[in-house]
Amino acid sequence: MRSVIVAAFVAFAISLFFTPLAVKGFRRLKADQPIRTDGPQTHLGKKGTPTMGGVVFIVATVIAYVAGHGVLMVMPEGYERPQGFTATGIVLLGLFVCLGLVGFIDDFLKVRRKNSGGLNKRGKLIGQIVVAAGFGWLALYYTGSIGKTVASDRLSFVRDIDWLQLSKIGAVIMFVLVVMATSNGVNLTDGLDGLATGASIMALSAYVMIAFWQYRHWCLGPEKLTDYCYDVRDPLEIALIAGAAAGACFGFLWWNTSPAQIFMGDTGALGLGGLIGGLALATKTIMLLPILGALFVIITFSVIIQITSFKMTGRRVFRMAPLQHHFELAGWSEVNIVVRFWIIAGIGVAIGLGLFYADFLKVVG
């Protein structure tokens, strides 16, 4: 656990103290977020706020990951399980960094063109598919010296469901779909100061708890307390990465909360969403993810409902989609929307964690 705490603290400190430098640097480069004129008029006051802040917490997470491994290597033998960089770390950080790169290209084009267009939908979709498929192949085909893959060819809830097995190709496709769903879900949620950052912190913190619990009851671990164990690969590594990312987002939130001095941009949103999807796949909690990420699901469905309704009937269900903008146009203040949506995100995380631990207690009890 010390390695997870150190990684989270290092990421928090780097993000907290280096984000203001990023704000100044991006302002000098005139890398401000283009504001849509067809959106809520209150957003026009945010003109000039720099974007691409996701670069800070992505870099902070990678550095903290290395620091966490440094702690593992100096721990007394038998206290924690020292290990080098793993396939799990490569997959999770690879999704985080590479999807962040796709988002960075989108943000860069928006800044350069001085409009909210960025990458076209096809270009962004192709980028997400290529990244997710590449790391999905690694997660499902590479076993390494321990003979276990990062992800599974079965669907899972709080663990693998034996009778819901897919082919290897089908499992890679599932991997791609999960990663794309989460990356786009976080991206749609990002639109108000601190909203996506705070909701992501809750989801990441949930995966810290899930992964560390799995480590303490790991089928391959030295601290397995019961015969009921979790057959996952590198659960301590998963907890370390989730903790580092949560700490980095906490530091970033200091500057991203209303009134935001910097936005995460697609750089941060696509990266965070990809990481959260990867965490669900690595911990074998795929069908638990929609509960843990309830806010992302609700906001994504608001967009689907809006588009479907308009195309089929010519009418809009919401004043504007995603859902947070509907409430802005209804007269809610930005802070009220963010706090109330955080509450929804927290309820989803609480229910998800309750279901995860209830399954364990049901068996061992």
Secondary structure, DSSP 4 states (H G I P E B T S, - for coil): -HHHHHHHHHHHHHHHHHHHHHHHHHHHTT-BPPPPTTS-GGGGGGTT-B--THHHHHHHHHHHHHHHHHHHHHSPBTTB------HHHHHHHHHHHHHHHHHHHHHHHHHHHTSS--S-HHHHHHHHHHHHHHHHHHHHH--GGGT--SS-SEEESSSEEEEEE--HHHHHHHHHHHHHHHHHHHHHHTTSTTHHHHHHHHHHHHHHHHHHHHHHTBTTSTT--SS--B--S-HHHHHHHHHHHHHHHHHHHHHHSSSPSS--HHHHHHHHHHHHHHHHHHHT-GGGHHHHTHHHHHHHHHHHHHHHHHHHHS--SSSSSSHHHHHHHTT--HHHHHHHHHHHHHHHHHHHHHHHHHHHHHHH-
